[in-house]
């Protein structure tokens, strides 16, 4: 999509909104927006796999250990209120998925071509989405190896089987960007992942032609003579080779999956103003000239959805000041429809040997304060995950406390229609907080909470994130922090993050009533070692669920609760559904008159609360609901969550 077309669509969309809902638009425009709680902001970190920088932490880990490490990185992102991860899945012309084009990455097993025993990309995407994190797959386009010995490549490696495709430079091996067949191959390798996995984004880093090495020349003169006839010099030809890759990837990605975002994180300087009046007031390496990356043109031509320049310098740095470059890039993207995300140098904060500015815990936080001057800046991505975790000198904690106190929706992309407003079906005050359920047609949902019980929804409730308490891909949420009378609203978002109108407000009922949710991951759940744990289904309650084969023995998974008083209680169960699950899963309820058994068809009706009846229960703390394995029907028996509500 060209920049002009993006701009026209944006203008038309804005005009239509103002025509259809002038009162709502006027009301929203009158709201006082808190700059510290923006409603929309991309917050991400890079998770690097090359040389085991972040993940896996070393080669040769078992599949279970690799998966545990990756879940911990995602949990870190959630804890820091991020909403995306950018994960390196093709670091050195290899793959973190079973690619028909390239070998398994050596960074998984220690041996290039070694099968890790599972599909890491499928696993990573599923785990990210379970936490409502966007997953941007990060590809390095040209780098083959961090050495220059082709005999160290696995024998089936395309770069070994096609020696003419590669060159050695600076002690490393690279694919030659000037060969059309090579460009097609790189695009095909990337598109394999796009077509087969539920990616949210495709991300290229700053490595295009290799960074200059003193005393060496890129050995592509013969390639230029063969393919560069229409170009007056080799530099323009090299830039065009990179431009072709960028433009064609943009076209192919959006033709296959229009919702997938395409972004690049180039070196922070395009050109210096001393060289080109269009350049920035800087004096550092120029990526246009040194690595043949015409990043400004990518934006102006609309060949990317977002640009994430690596502005890895501190405020006031004489060679390349942070505030100078954010202003310059903001000017470049303005009115193009391309979003600006800033690459942040978390690796410098508090690190030994860095400039004095980076020993100030406020430096990174001050970067985000500077960003507020530029509405074009829609978010930040941090290099890298291990530095976010290290939190040297408390720089990350300070940034989160100053800028990420609330969740944030992703910046919307494109002009797709928003989903219909959801409907809140219950908001019940229980022992663990207010338990919300709703129905809707969104890919994800945003939950807002407003104190009191207003008679109508004020548009200003939703103008920033001050009332936003969570985002989720589920249709249920327990608010553990609620107190007093609260009104809840839910909105639905589609894949490109257009937001629906809010649901009707729902005041949390009860306060004197009793309702409790027991999840399989909580302390009230017990099960034998025969019950496995899974995160396979997206209909899961909480982070995972339990499963077991049916047998001719009970072996129940129990849900324990503290029943406050004898009386009638509604019992509901939550389970993911699948055609391979059990059609008559026995549920035992320890009722006051004796155990009662209800069978549940777990092949359908998943991802929501299902009532299995009303039962008279005794007071006390005991195993109230059990899921038994004793059934003659086939398919896994599932135990996920139980809700018990006093009537």
C-alpha positions in Angstrom: 0.0 0.0 0.0 1.5 3.4 -1.0 1.9 6.2 1.5 -0.5 8.3 -0.6 -3.2 5.6 -0.4 -2.7 5.1 3.3 -3.1 8.9 3.8 -6.2 9.0 1.7 -7.8 6.1 3.5 -6.9 7.6 6.9 -8.5 10.9 5.9 -11.7 9.2 4.5 -12.0 7.1 7.7 -11.7 10.2 9.9 -14.3 12.0 7.8 -16.7 9.2 8.0 -16.3 9.0 11.7 -17.0 12.7 12.1 -20.1 12.4 9.9 -21.6 9.3 11.7 -20.9 10.2 15.3 -20.3 14.0 15.5 -21.4 14.2 19.1 -19.2 11.4 20.3 -16.2 12.9 18.4 -16.8 16.3 19.8 -17.1 14.8 23.3 -13.9 12.8 22.9 -12.1 15.9 21.6 -13.1 17.8 24.8 -11.6 15.1 27.1 -8.5 15.9 29.1 -5.9 13.3 28.2 -3.3 12.2 30.7 0.0 11.9 28.7 1.3 9.4 31.3 -1.5 6.9 30.5 -1.8 6.8 26.7 -4.6 4.6 25.4 -2.5 3.2 22.5 1.2 2.4 22.6 3.3 -0.4 21.3 5.5 -1.7 24.1 7.9 -4.5 23.1 11.3 -6.1 23.7 13.6 -7.9 21.3 14.2 -11.5 22.2 17.5 -12.5 20.5 18.4 -16.0 19.6 21.7 -15.5 17.7 24.7 -16.6 19.9 22.1 -17.4 22.6 21.9 -13.7 23.6 18.5 -14.1 25.2 16.8 -17.4 24.3 17.6 -20.2 24.5 20.1 -19.3 27.2 22.4 -22.0 25.8 22.3 -24.8 23.2 21.3 -28.3 24.0 18.5 -27.6 26.5 15.6 -30.0 26.5 12.4 -29.0 24.8 10.8 -28.6 28.2 13.6 -26.4 29.5 13.5 -24.2 26.4 9.8 -23.8 26.7 10.0 -22.9 30.4 12.6 -20.2 29.6 10.5 -18.7 26.9 7.4 -18.6 29.0 9.5 -16.7 31.6 10.4 -14.1 29.0 6.8 -13.6 28.1 5.8 -13.4 31.8 8.5 -10.7 32.1 6.9 -8.8 29.3 3.5 -9.0 30.9 4.9 -7.9 34.3 6.4 -4.8 32.6 3.0 -4.1 31.0 4.4 -4.7 27.5 2.0 -5.9 24.7 4.4 -7.4 22.1 7.6 -9.3 21.7 9.9 -9.3 18.7 11.5 -12.7 18.5 14.5 -13.7 16.3 13.4 -16.8 14.3 15.9 -16.7 11.4 19.2 -15.4 12.9 21.8 -16.9 10.5 20.0 -18.2 7.4 18.5 -20.9 9.5 15.1 -21.5 11.1 13.3 -21.8 14.4 10.6 -23.8 12.7 10.6 -26.9 10.4 11.4 -24.9 7.2 11.5 -26.6 3.8 14.1 -23.9 2.8 16.7 -23.7 5.5 18.1 -25.9 8.3 17.2 -26.0 11.9 19.1 -23.2 13.8 22.3 -24.2 15.6 21.2 -22.0 18.4 18.6 -24.5 19.4 20.5 -27.7 19.8 24.2 -26.7 19.2 24.2 -28.5 15.8 22.9 -26.8 12.6 20.1 -29.0 11.2 19.5 -30.7 14.6 15.8 -31.2 15.3 14.8 -29.7 18.7 12.0 -32.2 19.1 9.1 -29.7 18.8 8.1 -26.7 16.7 9.5 -23.6 18.5 7.7 -21.1 16.4 4.3 -22.7 16.8 4.9 -22.9 20.5 6.1 -19.3 20.9 3.1 -17.8 18.9 0.6 -19.8 20.9 2.2 -18.8 24.3 2.4 -15.1 23.3 -1.2 -15.0 22.2 -2.4 -16.8 25.4 -1.0 -13.6 27.2 -2.5 -11.3 24.5 1.1 -10.3 23.4 1.6 -9.6 19.7 4.2 -11.9 18.2 6.5 -10.2 15.6 8.8 -12.7 13.9 12.3 -11.2 13.4 14.3 -12.2 10.4 17.9 -11.3 9.5 17.8 -11.3 5.7 21.4 -11.7 4.5 23.6 -13.1 7.2 24.6 -16.7 6.7 27.2 -17.2 9.5 29.3 -15.4 12.0 32.3 -17.1 10.5 33.6 -17.3 6.9 34.1 -21.1 6.6 31.4 -22.6 4.4 32.5 -26.1 5.3 31.2 -25.5 8.8 27.7 -25.2 7.4 25.5 -28.3 7.4 26.0 -30.1 4.0 22.4 -29.4 3.0 22.6 -25.7 3.6 21.5 -23.7 0.5 24.5 -21.4 0.9 26.8 -24.4 0.8 25.0 -26.1 -2.1 25.0 -22.7 -4.1 28.5 -21.2 -3.6 27.7 -18.4 -6.1 25.0 -17.1 -3.8 27.4 -16.1 -1.1 30.4 -14.0 -0.3 32.8 -13.7 2.7 33.4 -10.3 4.2 34.8 -9.2 7.6 35.1 -12.8 8.8 31.5 -13.6 8.1 29.4 -15.2 5.4 26.6 -13.3 3.6 24.0 -13.9 0.9 24.7 -11.6 -2.0 21.8 -9.1 -2.2 22.5 -8.4 -5.8 21.5 -11.8 -7.2 17.7 -11.9 -8.0 17.5 -15.7 -7.3 18.9 -15.0 -3.8 16.4 -12.3 -3.2 13.6 -14.6 -4.2 14.9 -17.4 -2.0 15.1 -15.1 1.1 11.6 -13.9 0.5 10.3 -17.4 0.0 12.0 -18.5 3.3 10.3 -15.7 5.2 6.9 -16.2 3.5 7.0 -19.8 4.5 6.7 -18.7 8.2 4.1 -16.0 7.3 1.9 -18.5 5.5 2.1 -21.3 8.1 2.0 -19.4 11.4 -0.3 -16.9 13.1 2.2 -14.1 13.1 1.2 -10.6 14.0 4.3 -9.0 12.4 7.3 -9.5 10.2 10.4 -7.7 11.4 13.8 -7.0 9.8 16.7 -5.6 11.8 19.5 -3.2 10.7 21.7 -5.8 8.9 21.5 -5.2 5.2 24.8 -5.0 3.3 27.5 -5.6 5.9 28.7 -2.8 8.1 32.1 -1.5 6.7 35.3 -3.2 7.7 38.4 -1.1 7.4 40.6 -2.1 4.5 38.1 -4.5 2.9 35.7 -4.2 0.0 32.5 -6.1 -0.6 33.3 -8.7 -3.3 30.3 -8.1 -5.6 31.9 -6.3 -8.6 31.2 -9.2 -10.9 27.5 -9.3 -9.7 27.2 -5.5 -10.4 28.6 -6.0 -13.9 26.1 -8.8 -14.5 22.9 -7.2 -13.0 23.7 -3.5 -12.6 23.7 -2.2 -16.1 21.0 0.5 -15.6 22.8 2.1 -12.6 25.6 4.6 -12.9 27.4 3.5 -9.8 27.5 0.4 -7.6 26.2 2.3 -4.5 22.8 3.1 -6.2 22.6 -0.5 -7.4 23.2 -1.9 -3.9 20.5 0.4 -2.5 18.1 -0.7 -5.1 18.7 -4.3 -4.3 17.7 -3.7 -0.7 14.8 -1.6 -1.8 13.5 -4.4 -4.0 13.6 -6.9 -1.0 11.7 -4.4 1.2 9.1 -3.5 -1.5 8.5 -7.1 -2.6 8.2 -8.4 1.0 5.7 -5.7 1.8 3.6 -6.7 -1.2 3.9 -10.5 -0.6 3.1 -10.3 3.2 0.0 -8.1 2.7 -1.2 -10.2 -0.3 -1.0 -13.3 1.9 -2.2 -11.9 5.2 -3.3 -8.2 5.1 -3.5 -8.0 8.9 0.2 -8.9 9.4 2.3 -5.8 10.1 5.7 -5.3 8.3 8.3 -3.3 10.1 12.1 -2.6 10.0 14.4 -1.4 12.7 17.2 0.4 10.8 20.3 2.1 12.1 19.2 5.3 13.7 20.9 7.7 11.2 19.8 7.8 7.6 22.1 10.6 6.5 23.7 13.6 8.2 22.6 17.1 7.2 26.2 17.9 6.4 26.0 15.4 3.6 22.3 15.8 2.6 20.0 18.7 3.5 17.3 16.2 4.1 19.3 14.4 6.8 19.5 14.8 10.5 21.7 17.2 12.6 24.0 14.4 13.4 27.6 13.4 12.4 27.6 9.6 12.7 27.7 6.6 10.4 25.2 7.1 7.5 23.2 3.9 6.8 22.3 5.2 3.4 25.9 5.3 2.3 27.5 2.6 4.6 25.1 -0.3 4.5 22.9 0.9 1.5 19.7 1.1 3.6 17.5 3.9 2.2 15.2 3.8 5.2 13.8 7.3 4.5 12.5 6.1 1.1 10.9 3.0 2.7 8.8 5.3 4.7 8.0 7.8 2.0 7.0 5.1 -0.4 4.9 3.3 2.2 6.8 0.0 1.9 6.6 -0.6 5.7 3.8 -0.4 8.2 6.1 0.8 10.9 9.7 2.0 11.2 11.7 1.4 14.4 15.0 3.3 14.1 17.6 2.2 16.7 18.1 5.5 18.4 20.7 4.1 20.8 22.2 7.4 22.0 21.5 9.5 25.0 19.9 12.9 25.2 22.4 15.6 24.4 24.9 13.2 22.7 27.0 15.5 20.4 27.3 13.0 17.5 23.7 11.8 17.5 21.4 13.2 20.1 18.3 11.3 21.0 16.0 14.3 20.9 17.4 15.4 17.5 16.7 12.0 16.0 13.2 11.5 17.4 12.3 14.9 16.0 13.8 14.1 12.6 12.1 10.7 12.3 8.8 12.2 13.4 9.1 14.6 10.6 9.9 11.8 8.1 6.8 9.7 9.0 4.4 12.6 9.3 1.4 12.2 6.9 2.8 9.0 5.4 0.6 6.5 7.3 3.8 4.7 8.6 4.0 4.4 12.3 7.1 5.4 14.3 8.4 3.1 17.0 11.7 3.9 18.8 14.3 1.3 19.3 15.7 1.9 22.9 19.1 0.9 24.1 18.2 -0.9 27.3 21.6 -2.6 27.1 23.4 0.6 27.8 21.5 1.6 30.9 23.8 1.2 33.9 26.3 -0.9 31.9 30.0 -0.7 32.6 31.9 1.4 30.1 28.9 3.4 28.9 28.9 7.2 29.0 28.0 9.0 32.2 24.5 9.8 30.9 23.7 6.0 30.9 24.6 5.8 34.6 21.6 8.0 35.3 18.5 5.8 36.2 16.3 8.4 34.6 17.9 8.4 31.1 15.6 5.8 29.5 12.5 7.2 31.2 13.5 10.7 29.9 13.5 9.3 26.4 9.8 8.4 26.7 9.1 11.8 28.1 10.8 13.3 25.1 8.6 11.1 22.9 5.5 12.8 24.2 6.5 15.9 22.2 5.9 13.9 19.0 2.5 12.4 18.4 4.0 10.4 15.5 5.9 8.2 18.1 3.5 5.3 18.9 5.7 3.2 21.0 9.1 1.7 21.9 11.0 -1.6 21.6 13.9 -2.5 24.0 17.1 -4.2 23.2 17.2 -6.8 24.6 15.2 -9.0 26.9 18.1 -9.9 29.2 18.7 -6.2 29.8 15.0 -5.6 30.6 15.3 -8.4 33.1 18.7 -7.2 34.5 17.1 -3.7 35.3 20.5 -2.3 36.1 20.4 0.8 38.3 16.6 0.4 38.4 16.3 2.1 34.9 13.6 -0.3 33.7 11.6 -0.1 37.0 11.8 3.7 36.8 10.6 3.7 33.2 7.7 1.4 34.0 6.6 3.3 37.1 6.6 6.6 35.1 5.1 5.5 31.8 3.6 2.0 32.0 1.3 2.2 35.0 -1.6 1.2 32.9 -2.1 -1.4 30.1 -2.2 0.0 26.5 -4.0 -1.1 23.4 -1.9 -1.5 20.3 -1.9 1.3 17.8 -4.5 0.6 15.1 -3.4 -0.2 11.6 -5.3 0.2 8.4 -9.0 1.0 8.0 -10.9 -2.2 8.8 -14.3 -1.9 10.4 -14.4 -2.3 14.2 -16.3 -5.2 15.7 -19.7 -5.0 17.2 -19.8 -3.9 20.9 -19.6 -6.9 23.3 -22.3 -7.8 25.9 -21.3 -8.3 29.5 -23.3 -11.3 30.7 -22.3 -11.2 34.4 -20.3 -9.1 36.8 -20.3 -10.9 40.2 -18.5 -10.0 43.4 -16.8 -13.0 44.8 -14.2 -14.0 47.3 -11.4 -13.4 44.7 -12.8 -10.2 43.3 -15.3 -9.3 40.6 -15.7 -12.0 38.0 -16.7 -10.7 34.6 -17.9 -12.7 31.6 -19.0 -11.4 28.3 -19.8 -12.4 24.7 -18.4 -10.7 21.6 -16.8 -11.2 18.2 -13.4 -9.6 18.8 -10.0 -11.0 18.5 -9.2 -9.4 21.8 -11.0 -7.3 24.4 -10.3 -4.3 26.6 -11.9 -4.1 30.1 -12.5 -0.7 31.7 -13.6 0.0 35.3 -15.2 3.2 36.5 -15.9 4.0 40.1 -19.6 4.3 41.1 -22.6 3.6 38.9 -22.9 6.4 36.2 -26.2 6.5 34.4 -24.5 6.6 31.0 -21.0 6.0 29.6 -19.0 9.2 29.2 -16.8 9.1 26.1 -14.0 10.5 28.3 -14.0 7.2 30.3 -12.3 5.7 27.2 -10.2 8.5 25.9 -7.0 7.3 27.6 -6.0 4.3 29.7 -6.7 5.7 33.1 -9.8 3.4 33.4 -8.3 0.5 31.4 -7.6 -2.5 33.7 -6.7 -5.3 31.3 -6.7 -6.6 27.7 -7.3 -10.2 26.9 -8.2 -12.7 24.2 -10.6 -14.5 26.6 -14.2 -13.6 27.4 -13.7 -13.7 31.1 -11.7 -11.8 33.7 -11.5 -11.6 37.4 -10.7 -8.2 38.8 -8.9 -8.8 42.2 -8.4 -5.1 42.9 -12.0 -3.9 42.8 -13.4 -2.2 45.9 -16.7 -0.4 46.5 -19.3 0.1 43.7 -17.7 -0.3 40.3 -19.1 -0.2 36.8 -17.4 -2.3 34.1 -17.3 -1.8 30.3 -15.8 -4.1 27.7 -14.8 -3.2 24.1 -13.9 -5.6 21.3 -10.8 -5.2 19.0 -10.2 -6.8 15.7 -6.9 -8.2 14.4 -5.6 -4.7 13.4 -6.8 -3.2 16.7 -9.8 -1.1 15.6 -12.0 -0.8 18.8 -15.7 -1.2 19.0 -18.1 1.0 20.9 -18.2 0.1 24.6 -20.6 -2.5 26.0 -23.4 -1.3 28.2 -22.0 -0.7 31.6 -22.5 -3.4 34.2 -22.3 -2.7 38.0 -20.7 -5.5 40.0 -23.5 -7.3 41.8 -23.4 -8.7 45.2 -20.9 -7.7 47.8 -22.8 -9.7 50.4 -23.1 -12.7 48.2 -20.6 -15.5 47.7 -18.9 -16.6 44.5 -15.6 -18.3 44.1 -13.5 -19.4 41.2 -11.1 -22.3 41.6 -8.6 -22.7 38.8 -6.5 -25.8 38.2 -3.4 -23.7 38.8 -4.6 -22.5 42.2 -4.1 -23.9 45.7 -7.6 -25.4 45.9 -6.9 -27.9 43.1 -5.4 -31.4 43.5 -4.9 -34.2 41.0 -2.7 -37.3 40.7 0.4 -37.5 38.5 -1.9 -39.2 35.9 -3.2 -35.8 35.0 -1.1 -33.9 32.4 -0.9 -30.1 31.9 -1.6 -28.3 28.6 -1.6 -24.9 27.1 -2.8 -26.1 23.7 -6.2 -24.6 23.6 -6.9 -20.8 23.4 -10.1 -21.4 25.3 -8.2 -22.0 28.5 -9.1 -20.4 31.8 -6.0 -19.0 33.4 -2.7 -20.1 32.0 -3.2 -23.8 31.5 -5.5 -26.8 32.1 -5.3 -30.5 33.0 -6.2 -33.5 31.0 -6.2 -37.3 31.4 -7.2 -40.5 29.6 -10.5 -42.2 30.6 -10.0 -45.3 32.7 -12.1 -47.7 34.7 -11.3 -46.0 37.9 -12.3 -42.7 39.4 -9.0 -40.9 40.0 -10.7 -37.5 40.2 -9.2 -34.1 39.9 -10.7 -32.1 42.9 -11.6 -28.5 43.3 -11.7 -27.5 46.9 -13.6 -24.5 48.3 -14.6 -22.9 51.6 -18.4 -22.9 51.6 -19.5 -20.1 54.1 -22.9 -21.5 55.0 -25.2 -24.3 54.1 -27.6 -23.5 51.3 -28.2 -23.7 47.6 -25.3 -23.0 45.2 -25.0 -22.8 41.5 -22.0 -24.8 40.2 -20.4 -23.9 36.8 -17.5 -25.4 35.0 -15.0 -24.0 32.5 -13.2 -26.2 30.0 -11.7 -25.8 26.6 -13.5 -27.7 23.9 -12.1 -30.0 21.2 -13.5 -32.8 19.0 -10.9 -35.1 20.6 -12.1 -34.4 24.2 -14.6 -36.6 26.1 -18.3 -36.5 25.3 -19.4 -37.7 28.8 -16.9 -36.4 31.3 -18.2 -37.2 34.8 -18.4 -34.3 37.2 -18.9 -35.2 40.9 -20.5 -32.6 43.2 -20.2 -33.3 47.0 -23.8 -32.2 47.7 -25.2 -32.3 51.3 -27.4 -35.4 50.5 -24.5 -37.3 48.9 -22.4 -37.1 45.8 -24.2 -36.3 42.6 -22.6 -36.9 39.2 -23.3 -34.8 36.1 -21.7 -35.7 32.7 -20.4 -32.9 30.5 -19.8 -33.1 26.7 -16.4 -31.4 26.4 -16.3 -31.6 22.6 -18.2 -28.3 22.4 -19.3 -25.3 24.5 -15.7 -24.5 25.6 -14.2 -21.2 26.6 -17.2 -20.1 28.8 -18.9 -20.9 32.0 -21.4 -23.8 31.8 -23.8 -24.4 34.6 -24.1 -28.1 35.6 -26.9 -27.4 38.1 -27.9 -26.0 41.5 -26.9 -28.1 44.5 -27.4 -28.0 48.3 -24.0 -27.8 49.9 -22.8 -28.0 53.5 -20.7 -25.4 55.1 -17.0 -26.0 55.5 -13.7 -26.4 53.5 -13.7 -29.5 51.4 -13.5 -31.0 47.9 -16.7 -29.7 46.4 -16.3 -30.6 42.7 -14.4 -33.4 41.1 -13.7 -34.4 37.5 -13.6 -38.2 37.3 -11.7 -40.3 34.7 -14.2 -43.2 35.0 -16.1 -43.1 31.7 -16.4 -45.6 28.9 -16.4 -42.8 26.2 -13.2 -42.0 24.5 -11.2 -38.7 24.5 -9.3 -36.7 27.1 -11.2 -35.7 30.2 -10.5 -32.0 31.0 -10.3 -30.2 34.3 -9.8 -26.4 34.1 -11.9 -24.3 36.5 -15.0 -24.3 38.6 -17.2 -21.5 39.8 -19.5 -21.8 42.9 -22.0 -19.1 43.6 -24.4 -18.9 46.5 -28.0 -18.3 45.5 
